Amino acid sequence: MMKTINLLFILFAIVSLDIKAQCDKCLPQDEDIDFCFKDTRFENLCTQFVVDKNYFYFNNKKKSKRIDLDFDRVNDVLAFKKMANNKKLKLSANDILFIQLSVEKWNVEKNRIGYEFLDSGLGIKIIKEGNGVKPEVGKMVVVHYTGYLMDGKKFDSSRDREKPFEFLLGRGRVIKGWDEGVQNLTIGSRAMLMIPAELGYGSRSVGPIPANSTLIFDIEVLDQIK
């Protein structure tokens, strides 16, 4: 386990150094940037991303533009078509292609930023701290969630159905990563759970989820039913 954790730290350090090197080639911004994208095939172009923001910065050698984008719809071709047709942005076909590549890369890289890993391999990233207590094992818990694959593709969402999900905590009614993750959250909190395959569906393929998949869940603990 220690070797695995050390390897994770090494990999994250490499990613951090790579991000810094990329950002050095981009124009400076007034806020902290979490990820920068460059590609040698697109000279002087750069994109910069911030965690949990529905916008990004696109810049060439001299100018920088902040562009709004709903990252839940990045797989929708119409989102990029709308961007291309926005006359104020003045983006070329080459710019749009570069932006598509950078957004695809960001959808992978953003999943690695800001997590704390437990001994089990479960990663937890707190988005919003709750004011309540931690839910009790054996109690019904009410949550909202959205599930993603590591490439950013959404495979399920209670939010889309506009109906929260209820389950009995710690009794094996859900995957192990959920049972462990929700026990570590307080009521009212929202967090990202990075669940390795052994705490998820393992070697099984379930619907749109391929076998041996690491899963990302954006989960909000709404309540505990007494």
PyRosetta script that sets phi, psi and omega in degrees:
from pyrosetta import init, pose_from_sequence

init()
pose = pose_from_sequence("MMKTINLLFILFAIVSLDIKAQCDKCLPQDEDIDFCFKDTRFENLCTQFVVDKNYFYFNNKKKSKRIDLDFDRVNDVLAFKKMANNKKLKLSANDILFIQLSVEKWNVEKNRIGYEFLDSGLGIKIIKEGNGVKPEVGKMVVVHYTGYLMDGKKFDSSRDREKPFEFLLGRGRVIKGWDEGVQNLTIGSRAMLMIPAELGYGSRSVGPIPANSTLIFDIEVLDQIK")
pose.set_psi(1, -42.4)
pose.set_omega(1, -179.6)
pose.set_phi(2, -61.4)
pose.set_psi(2, -39.8)
pose.set_omega(2, 179.0)
pose.set_phi(3, -63.2)
pose.set_psi(3, -39.8)
pose.set_omega(3, 179.5)
pose.set_phi(4, -63.6)
pose.set_psi(4, -44.6)
pose.set_omega(4, -179.7)
pose.set_phi(5, -64.7)
pose.set_psi(5, -42.8)
pose.set_omega(5, 178.3)
pose.set_phi(6, -61.0)
pose.set_psi(6, -40.2)
pose.set_omega(6, 178.8)
pose.set_phi(7, -63.5)
pose.set_psi(7, -39.7)
pose.set_omega(7, 177.3)
pose.set_phi(8, -60.4)
pose.set_psi(8, -44.4)
pose.set_omega(8, 179.3)
pose.set_phi(9, -61.6)
pose.set_psi(9, -40.6)
pose.set_omega(9, 179.5)
pose.set_phi(10, -63.3)
pose.set_psi(10, -44.5)
pose.set_omega(10, -179.7)
pose.set_phi(11, -63.1)
pose.set_psi(11, -42.9)
pose.set_omega(11, 178.8)
pose.set_phi(12, -65.2)
pose.set_psi(12, -35.5)
pose.set_omega(12, 178.3)
pose.set_phi(13, -65.3)
pose.set_psi(13, -40.8)
pose.set_omega(13, 178.6)
pose.set_phi(14, -63.5)
pose.set_psi(14, -44.1)
pose.set_omega(14, 178.5)
pose.set_phi(15, -60.5)
pose.set_psi(15, -43.5)
pose.set_omega(15, -179.4)
pose.set_phi(16, -62.0)
pose.set_psi(16, -43.0)
pose.set_omega(16, 179.0)
pose.set_phi(17, -64.6)
pose.set_psi(17, -39.9)
pose.set_omega(17, 179.6)
pose.set_phi(18, -64.7)
pose.set_psi(18, -41.4)
pose.set_omega(18, 178.6)
pose.set_phi(19, -61.4)
pose.set_psi(19, -43.6)
pose.set_omega(19, -179.5)
pose.set_phi(20, -63.0)
pose.set_psi(20, -42.2)
pose.set_omega(20, 179.8)
pose.set_phi(21, -63.1)
pose.set_psi(21, -40.8)
pose.set_omega(21, 178.2)
pose.set_phi(22, -65.0)
pose.set_psi(22, -42.7)
pose.set_omega(22, -177.0)
pose.set_phi(23, -66.5)
pose.set_psi(23, -29.5)
pose.set_omega(23, 178.2)
pose.set_phi(24, -61.9)
pose.set_psi(24, -21.0)
pose.set_omega(24, -178.4)
pose.set_phi(25, -95.5)
pose.set_psi(25, 0.1)
pose.set_omega(25, -179.1)
pose.set_phi(26, -107.2)
pose.set_psi(26, 162.6)
pose.set_omega(26, 177.3)
pose.set_phi(27, -70.6)
pose.set_psi(27, 142.8)
pose.set_omega(27, -179.5)
pose.set_phi(28, -68.8)
pose.set_psi(28, 149.3)
pose.set_omega(28, 178.0)
pose.set_phi(29, -121.6)
pose.set_psi(29, 170.1)
pose.set_omega(29, -178.1)
pose.set_phi(30, -87.8)
pose.set_psi(30, 5.7)
pose.set_omega(30, 176.7)
pose.set_phi(31, -136.9)
pose.set_psi(31, 161.7)
pose.set_omega(31, -179.0)
pose.set_phi(32, -68.1)
pose.set_psi(32, 131.9)
pose.set_omega(32, -179.5)
pose.set_phi(33, -99.8)
pose.set_psi(33, 133.9)
pose.set_omega(33, -178.9)
pose.set_phi(34, -93.7)
pose.set_psi(34, -25.8)
pose.set_omega(34, -179.0)
pose.set_phi(35, -155.8)
pose.set_psi(35, 137.4)
pose.set_omega(35, 176.8)
pose.set_phi(36, -123.0)
pose.set_psi(36, 144.8)
pose.set_omega(36, -179.4)
pose.set_phi(37, -125.1)
pose.set_psi(37, 129.9)
pose.set_omega(37, 173.9)
pose.set_phi(38, -131.9)
pose.set_psi(38, 154.3)
pose.set_omega(38, 176.7)
pose.set_phi(39, -145.5)
pose.set_psi(39, 127.3)
pose.set_omega(39, -175.8)
pose.set_phi(40, -62.4)
pose.set_psi(40, -18.9)
pose.set_omega(40, 178.3)
pose.set_phi(41, -76.1)
pose.set_psi(41, -14.0)
pose.set_omega(41, -178.7)
pose.set_phi(42, -123.2)
pose.set_psi(42, 85.8)
pose.set_omega(42, -175.1)
pose.set_phi(43, -63.2)
pose.set_psi(43, 134.7)
pose.set_omega(43, 175.8)
pose.set_phi(44, 72.5)
pose.set_psi(44, 1.6)
pose.set_omega(44, 179.0)
pose.set_phi(45, -97.5)
pose.set_psi(45, 144.2)
pose.set_omega(45, -179.3)
pose.set_phi(46, -153.9)
pose.set_psi(46, 143.4)
pose.set_omega(46, 172.0)
pose.set_phi(47, -122.9)
pose.set_psi(47, 148.3)
pose.set_omega(47, -178.5)
pose.set_phi(48, -132.1)
pose.set_psi(48, 136.5)
pose.set_omega(48, -173.8)
pose.set_phi(49, -126.6)
pose.set_psi(49, 150.1)
pose.set_omega(49, 177.9)
pose.set_phi(50, -125.4)
pose.set_psi(50, 133.9)
pose.set_omega(50, -179.2)
pose.set_phi(51, -57.9)
pose.set_psi(51, 137.0)
pose.set_omega(51, 174.8)
pose.set_phi(52, 65.6)
pose.set_psi(52, 22.9)
pose.set_omega(52, 175.8)
pose.set_phi(53, -116.0)
pose.set_psi(53, 137.0)
pose.set_omega(53, 178.5)
pose.set_phi(54, -92.4)
pose.set_psi(54, 47.3)
pose.set_omega(54, 173.5)
pose.set_phi(55, -157.3)
pose.set_psi(55, 167.4)
pose.set_omega(55, 174.9)
pose.set_phi(56, -148.0)
pose.set_psi(56, 168.0)
pose.set_omega(56, 177.6)
pose.set_phi(57, -105.7)
pose.set_psi(57, 131.2)
pose.set_omega(57, 174.7)
pose.set_phi(58, -115.4)
pose.set_psi(58, 127.1)
pose.set_omega(58, 178.5)
pose.set_phi(59, -141.2)
pose.set_psi(59, 149.7)
pose.set_omega(59, 171.0)
pose.set_phi(60, -106.7)
pose.set_psi(60, -159.0)
pose.set_omega(60, -173.6)
pose.set_phi(61, -63.9)
pose.set_psi(61, -30.2)
pose.set_omega(61, -172.4)
pose.set_phi(62, -118.2)
pose.set_psi(62, -26.6)
pose.set_omega(62, -172.7)
pose.set_phi(63, -125.4)
pose.set_psi(63, 153.3)
pose.set_omega(63, 177.3)
pose.set_phi(64, -129.7)
pose.set_psi(64, 138.2)
pose.set_omega(64, 178.9)
pose.set_phi(65, -127.7)
pose.set_psi(65, 137.6)
pose.set_omega(65, 172.2)
pose.set_phi(66, -92.2)
pose.set_psi(66, 124.9)
pose.set_omega(66, -175.9)
pose.set_phi(67, -119.7)
pose.set_psi(67, 126.3)
pose.set_omega(67, 177.7)
pose.set_phi(68, -76.8)
pose.set_psi(68, 141.0)
pose.set_omega(68, 178.0)
pose.set_phi(69, -157.1)
pose.set_psi(69, 129.5)
pose.set_omega(69, 175.1)
pose.set_phi(70, -81.7)
pose.set_psi(70, 105.0)
pose.set_omega(70, -174.2)
pose.set_phi(71, -70.1)
pose.set_psi(71, -11.5)
pose.set_omega(71, 173.6)
pose.set_phi(72, -75.2)
pose.set_psi(72, -10.9)
pose.set_omega(72, -177.7)
pose.set_phi(73, -119.2)
pose.set_psi(73, 21.4)
pose.set_omega(73, -175.7)
pose.set_phi(74, -69.2)
pose.set_psi(74, -16.9)
pose.set_omega(74, 176.5)
pose.set_phi(75, -85.9)
pose.set_psi(75, -0.2)
pose.set_omega(75, 179.4)
pose.set_phi(76, -92.6)
pose.set_psi(76, 115.3)
pose.set_omega(76, -178.5)
pose.set_phi(77, -58.9)
pose.set_psi(77, -31.3)
pose.set_omega(77, -178.2)
pose.set_phi(78, -62.6)
pose.set_psi(78, -28.9)
pose.set_omega(78, 179.8)
pose.set_phi(79, -63.0)
pose.set_psi(79, -41.3)
pose.set_omega(79, 179.6)
pose.set_phi(80, -78.5)
pose.set_psi(80, -30.9)
pose.set_omega(80, 176.1)
pose.set_phi(81, -64.6)
pose.set_psi(81, -41.4)
pose.set_omega(81, 177.6)
pose.set_phi(82, -62.3)
pose.set_psi(82, -40.3)
pose.set_omega(82, 178.5)
pose.set_phi(83, -63.5)
pose.set_psi(83, -42.0)
pose.set_omega(83, -179.2)
pose.set_phi(84, -66.3)
pose.set_psi(84, -31.8)
pose.set_omega(84, -177.9)
pose.set_phi(85, -86.4)
pose.set_psi(85, -4.0)
pose.set_omega(85, 178.9)
pose.set_phi(86, -76.6)
pose.set_psi(86, 105.1)
pose.set_omega(86, -174.6)
pose.set_phi(87, -65.2)
pose.set_psi(87, -27.8)
pose.set_omega(87, 179.8)
pose.set_phi(88, -67.1)
pose.set_psi(88, -31.6)
pose.set_omega(88, -178.6)
pose.set_phi(89, -76.2)
pose.set_psi(89, -30.7)
pose.set_omega(89, 178.9)
pose.set_phi(90, 53.3)
pose.set_psi(90, 54.8)
pose.set_omega(90, -179.6)
pose.set_phi(91, -99.1)
pose.set_psi(91, 135.5)
pose.set_omega(91, 177.8)
pose.set_phi(92, -84.0)
pose.set_psi(92, 169.9)
pose.set_omega(92, 176.6)
pose.set_phi(93, -61.1)
pose.set_psi(93, -35.4)
pose.set_omega(93, 177.8)
pose.set_phi(94, -65.0)
pose.set_psi(94, -41.1)
pose.set_omega(94, 177.6)
pose.set_phi(95, -61.9)
pose.set_psi(95, -44.6)
pose.set_omega(95, -178.8)
pose.set_phi(96, -63.0)
pose.set_psi(96, -41.8)
pose.set_omega(96, 178.0)
pose.set_phi(97, -61.2)
pose.set_psi(97, -44.0)
pose.set_omega(97, 178.6)
pose.set_phi(98, -62.7)
pose.set_psi(98, -42.7)
pose.set_omega(98, 179.9)
pose.set_phi(99, -63.0)
pose.set_psi(99, -41.9)
pose.set_omega(99, 178.1)
pose.set_phi(100, -59.9)
pose.set_psi(100, -44.0)
pose.set_omega(100, 178.7)
pose.set_phi(101, -62.6)
pose.set_psi(101, -42.7)
pose.set_omega(101, -177.1)
pose.set_phi(102, -69.6)
pose.set_psi(102, -37.0)
pose.set_omega(102, 178.4)
pose.set_phi(103, -66.8)
pose.set_psi(103, -39.7)
pose.set_omega(103, 176.2)
pose.set_phi(104, -60.0)
pose.set_psi(104, -42.9)
pose.set_omega(104, 179.1)
pose.set_phi(105, -66.4)
pose.set_psi(105, -41.7)
pose.set_omega(105, -179.9)
pose.set_phi(106, -62.4)
pose.set_psi(106, -38.1)
pose.set_omega(106, -179.6)
pose.set_phi(107, -62.1)
pose.set_psi(107, -23.5)
pose.set_omega(107, 175.1)
pose.set_phi(108, -87.5)
pose.set_psi(108, -49.2)
pose.set_omega(108, -173.7)
pose.set_phi(109, -67.2)
pose.set_psi(109, -33.4)
pose.set_omega(109, -177.2)
pose.set_phi(110, -64.6)
pose.set_psi(110, -22.7)
pose.set_omega(110, 179.8)
pose.set_phi(111, -73.7)
pose.set_psi(111, -8.7)
pose.set_omega(111, -176.9)
pose.set_phi(112, -104.8)
pose.set_psi(112, -3.7)
pose.set_omega(112, -172.6)
pose.set_phi(113, -94.4)
pose.set_psi(113, 132.0)
pose.set_omega(113, 168.7)
pose.set_phi(114, 82.6)
pose.set_psi(114, 13.0)
pose.set_omega(114, -178.9)
pose.set_phi(115, -89.4)
pose.set_psi(115, 146.1)
pose.set_omega(115, 167.1)
pose.set_phi(116, -108.8)
pose.set_psi(116, 132.7)
pose.set_omega(116, -174.4)
pose.set_phi(117, -105.9)
pose.set_psi(117, 131.9)
pose.set_omega(117, 176.5)
pose.set_phi(118, -83.9)
pose.set_psi(118, 168.8)
pose.set_omega(118, -178.8)
pose.set_phi(119, -59.6)
pose.set_psi(119, -27.9)
pose.set_omega(119, -179.5)
pose.set_phi(120, -71.9)
pose.set_psi(120, -15.9)
pose.set_omega(120, -174.5)
pose.set_phi(121, 101.1)
pose.set_psi(121, -5.6)
pose.set_omega(121, 177.9)
pose.set_phi(122, -71.5)
pose.set_psi(122, 131.1)
pose.set_omega(122, 177.1)
pose.set_phi(123, -102.8)
pose.set_psi(123, 135.3)
pose.set_omega(123, 179.3)
pose.set_phi(124, -127.4)
pose.set_psi(124, 128.3)
pose.set_omega(124, 175.6)
pose.set_phi(125, -125.4)
pose.set_psi(125, 115.0)
pose.set_omega(125, -178.5)
pose.set_phi(126, -78.5)
pose.set_psi(126, 127.0)
pose.set_omega(126, 175.5)
pose.set_phi(127, -96.0)
pose.set_psi(127, -43.1)
pose.set_omega(127, 178.8)
pose.set_phi(128, -142.8)
pose.set_psi(128, 126.0)
pose.set_omega(128, 177.5)
pose.set_phi(129, -75.7)
pose.set_psi(129, 137.2)
pose.set_omega(129, 176.9)
pose.set_phi(130, -89.3)
pose.set_psi(130, 162.6)
pose.set_omega(130, 179.3)
pose.set_phi(131, -97.8)
pose.set_psi(131, -5.4)
pose.set_omega(131, -177.2)
pose.set_phi(132, -91.3)
pose.set_psi(132, -172.0)
pose.set_omega(132, 178.0)
pose.set_phi(133, -90.2)
pose.set_psi(133, 170.8)
pose.set_omega(133, 175.0)
pose.set_phi(134, -75.1)
pose.set_psi(134, 139.6)
pose.set_omega(134, -179.3)
pose.set_phi(135, -65.0)
pose.set_psi(135, 152.4)
pose.set_omega(135, -176.7)
pose.set_phi(136, -92.0)
pose.set_psi(136, 140.2)
pose.set_omega(136, 173.8)
pose.set_phi(137, -61.3)
pose.set_psi(137, 135.6)
pose.set_omega(137, -179.2)
pose.set_phi(138, 92.3)
pose.set_psi(138, -4.0)
pose.set_omega(138, 178.0)
pose.set_phi(139, -102.1)
pose.set_psi(139, 154.1)
pose.set_omega(139, 174.9)
pose.set_phi(140, -76.7)
pose.set_psi(140, 130.5)
pose.set_omega(140, -179.4)
pose.set_phi(141, -116.2)
pose.set_psi(141, 141.7)
pose.set_omega(141, 179.8)
pose.set_phi(142, -110.5)
pose.set_psi(142, 125.5)
pose.set_omega(142, -177.5)
pose.set_phi(143, -136.9)
pose.set_psi(143, 159.6)
pose.set_omega(143, 163.6)
pose.set_phi(144, -113.1)
pose.set_psi(144, 144.5)
pose.set_omega(144, -177.7)
pose.set_phi(145, -151.3)
pose.set_psi(145, 157.4)
pose.set_omega(145, 168.8)
pose.set_phi(146, -136.8)
pose.set_psi(146, 129.7)
pose.set_omega(146, -177.5)
pose.set_phi(147, -107.2)
pose.set_psi(147, 137.5)
pose.set_omega(147, -179.2)
pose.set_phi(148, -129.5)
pose.set_psi(148, 151.7)
pose.set_omega(148, 166.1)
pose.set_phi(149, -82.9)
pose.set_psi(149, 170.0)
pose.set_omega(149, -176.9)
pose.set_phi(150, -66.1)
pose.set_psi(150, -20.0)
pose.set_omega(150, 177.8)
pose.set_phi(151, -86.1)
pose.set_psi(151, 5.2)
pose.set_omega(151, 176.9)
pose.set_phi(152, 92.3)
pose.set_psi(152, -2.0)
pose.set_omega(152, -179.4)
pose.set_phi(153, -76.3)
pose.set_psi(153, 128.4)
pose.set_omega(153, 179.2)
pose.set_phi(154, -80.0)
pose.set_psi(154, 132.7)
pose.set_omega(154, 179.7)
pose.set_phi(155, -116.4)
pose.set_psi(155, -14.0)
pose.set_omega(155, -179.7)
pose.set_phi(156, -166.5)
pose.set_psi(156, 151.3)
pose.set_omega(156, 179.0)
pose.set_phi(157, -162.6)
pose.set_psi(157, 122.7)
pose.set_omega(157, 172.7)
pose.set_phi(158, -70.9)
pose.set_psi(158, -26.8)
pose.set_omega(158, 179.7)
pose.set_phi(159, -65.7)
pose.set_psi(159, -39.4)
pose.set_omega(159, 178.1)
pose.set_phi(160, -63.7)
pose.set_psi(160, -33.9)
pose.set_omega(160, 179.3)
pose.set_phi(161, -82.3)
pose.set_psi(161, -9.7)
pose.set_omega(161, -178.5)
pose.set_phi(162, 57.1)
pose.set_psi(162, 37.3)
pose.set_omega(162, 179.1)
pose.set_phi(163, -144.2)
pose.set_psi(163, 114.9)
pose.set_omega(163, 179.1)
pose.set_phi(164, -60.2)
pose.set_psi(164, 158.0)
pose.set_omega(164, -178.5)
pose.set_phi(165, -106.3)
pose.set_psi(165, 134.6)
pose.set_omega(165, 179.3)
pose.set_phi(166, -114.5)
pose.set_psi(166, 139.1)
pose.set_omega(166, 176.2)
pose.set_phi(167, -153.5)
pose.set_psi(167, 158.3)
pose.set_omega(167, 179.4)
pose.set_phi(168, -83.8)
pose.set_psi(168, 115.8)
pose.set_omega(168, -172.4)
pose.set_phi(169, -73.9)
pose.set_psi(169, 135.2)
pose.set_omega(169, 172.5)
pose.set_phi(170, 73.9)
pose.set_psi(170, 18.5)
pose.set_omega(170, -178.6)
pose.set_phi(171, -121.1)
pose.set_psi(171, 18.7)
pose.set_omega(171, 175.6)
pose.set_phi(172, 73.2)
pose.set_psi(172, 18.9)
pose.set_omega(172, 179.1)
pose.set_phi(173, -80.7)
pose.set_psi(173, -15.7)
pose.set_omega(173, 178.4)
pose.set_phi(174, -130.4)
pose.set_psi(174, 177.3)
pose.set_omega(174, 178.8)
pose.set_phi(175, -64.6)
pose.set_psi(175, 156.3)
pose.set_omega(175, -174.9)
pose.set_phi(176, -58.7)
pose.set_psi(176, -37.3)
pose.set_omega(176, -179.5)
pose.set_phi(177, -62.1)
pose.set_psi(177, -34.4)
pose.set_omega(177, 176.2)
pose.set_phi(178, -69.5)
pose.set_psi(178, -48.9)
pose.set_omega(178, -179.5)
pose.set_phi(179, -56.6)
pose.set_psi(179, -46.3)
pose.set_omega(179, -178.8)
pose.set_phi(180, -71.1)
pose.set_psi(180, -42.3)
pose.set_omega(180, -176.5)
pose.set_phi(181, -65.2)
pose.set_psi(181, -47.5)
pose.set_omega(181, -177.1)
pose.set_phi(182, -66.6)
pose.set_psi(182, -31.5)
pose.set_omega(182, 176.9)
pose.set_phi(183, -64.1)
pose.set_psi(183, -22.4)
pose.set_omega(183, -178.9)
pose.set_phi(184, -95.2)
pose.set_psi(184, 5.1)
pose.set_omega(184, 179.8)
pose.set_phi(185, -111.7)
pose.set_psi(185, 153.4)
pose.set_omega(185, 175.3)
pose.set_phi(186, -95.8)
pose.set_psi(186, 155.4)
pose.set_omega(186, 178.4)
pose.set_phi(187, -64.0)
pose.set_psi(187, 129.4)
pose.set_omega(187, -176.0)
pose.set_phi(188, 100.2)
pose.set_psi(188, -8.7)
pose.set_omega(188, -178.1)
pose.set_phi(189, -88.2)
pose.set_psi(189, 159.3)
pose.set_omega(189, 174.8)
pose.set_phi(190, -130.5)
pose.set_psi(190, 136.0)
pose.set_omega(190, -175.0)
pose.set_phi(191, -150.7)
pose.set_psi(191, 163.3)
pose.set_omega(191, 171.4)
pose.set_phi(192, -103.3)
pose.set_psi(192, 131.0)
pose.set_omega(192, 175.2)
pose.set_phi(193, -109.9)
pose.set_psi(193, 124.4)
pose.set_omega(193, 173.2)
pose.set_phi(194, -101.7)
pose.set_psi(194, 109.7)
pose.set_omega(194, -170.8)
pose.set_phi(195, -109.3)
pose.set_psi(195, 112.8)
pose.set_omega(195, 177.5)
pose.set_phi(196, -66.8)
pose.set_psi(196, 160.5)
pose.set_omega(196, -174.1)
pose.set_phi(197, -55.5)
pose.set_psi(197, -37.1)
pose.set_omega(197, -177.4)
pose.set_phi(198, -68.1)
pose.set_psi(198, -17.1)
pose.set_omega(198, 175.1)
pose.set_phi(199, -104.6)
pose.set_psi(199, 3.3)
pose.set_omega(199, 179.7)
pose.set_phi(200, -114.0)
pose.set_psi(200, -116.8)
pose.set_omega(200, -178.1)
pose.set_phi(201, -102.7)
pose.set_psi(201, 5.1)
pose.set_omega(201, 175.3)
pose.set_phi(202, 58.8)
pose.set_psi(202, -134.5)
pose.set_omega(202, -176.6)
pose.set_phi(203, -84.1)
pose.set_psi(203, 2.3)
pose.set_omega(203, 179.0)
pose.set_phi(204, -83.4)
pose.set_psi(204, 145.8)
pose.set_omega(204, 170.6)
pose.set_phi(205, -98.9)
pose.set_psi(205, 124.7)
pose.set_omega(205, -176.8)
pose.set_phi(206, -124.6)
pose.set_psi(206, 108.5)
pose.set_omega(206, -179.7)
pose.set_phi(207, 55.4)
pose.set_psi(207, -125.9)
pose.set_omega(207, -179.8)
pose.set_phi(208, -79.5)
pose.set_psi(208, 1.2)
pose.set_omega(208, -177.8)
pose.set_phi(209, -94.7)
pose.set_psi(209, 113.8)
pose.set_omega(209, 178.6)
pose.set_phi(210, -67.7)
pose.set_psi(210, 160.5)
pose.set_omega(210, 177.0)
pose.set_phi(211, -61.3)
pose.set_psi(211, 149.5)
pose.set_omega(211, 176.1)
pose.set_phi(212, 59.8)
pose.set_psi(212, 35.8)
pose.set_omega(212, -177.7)
pose.set_phi(213, -91.5)
pose.set_psi(213, 135.4)
pose.set_omega(213, 165.2)
pose.set_phi(214, -81.0)
pose.set_psi(214, 133.4)
pose.set_omega(214, -175.2)
pose.set_phi(215, -115.1)
pose.set_psi(215, 148.1)
pose.set_omega(215, 175.8)
pose.set_phi(216, -117.6)
pose.set_psi(216, 125.9)
pose.set_omega(216, 177.0)
pose.set_phi(217, -121.2)
pose.set_psi(217, 126.1)
pose.set_omega(217, 169.5)
pose.set_phi(218, -90.5)
pose.set_psi(218, 105.9)
pose.set_omega(218, -170.5)
pose.set_phi(219, -125.3)
pose.set_psi(219, 136.2)
pose.set_omega(219, 178.7)
pose.set_phi(220, -121.7)
pose.set_psi(220, 123.2)
pose.set_omega(220, 180.0)
pose.set_phi(221, -85.8)
pose.set_psi(221, 107.2)
pose.set_omega(221, -174.0)
pose.set_phi(222, -85.4)
pose.set_psi(222, -41.2)
pose.set_omega(222, -173.6)
pose.set_phi(223, -167.8)
pose.set_psi(223, 168.3)
pose.set_omega(223, 171.6)
pose.set_phi(224, -125.8)
pose.set_psi(224, 129.6)
pose.set_omega(224, -178.8)
pose.set_phi(225, -86.6)
pose.set_psi(225, 119.5)
pose.set_omega(225, -176.4)
pose.set_phi(226, -83.1)
pose.dump_pdb("model.pdb")
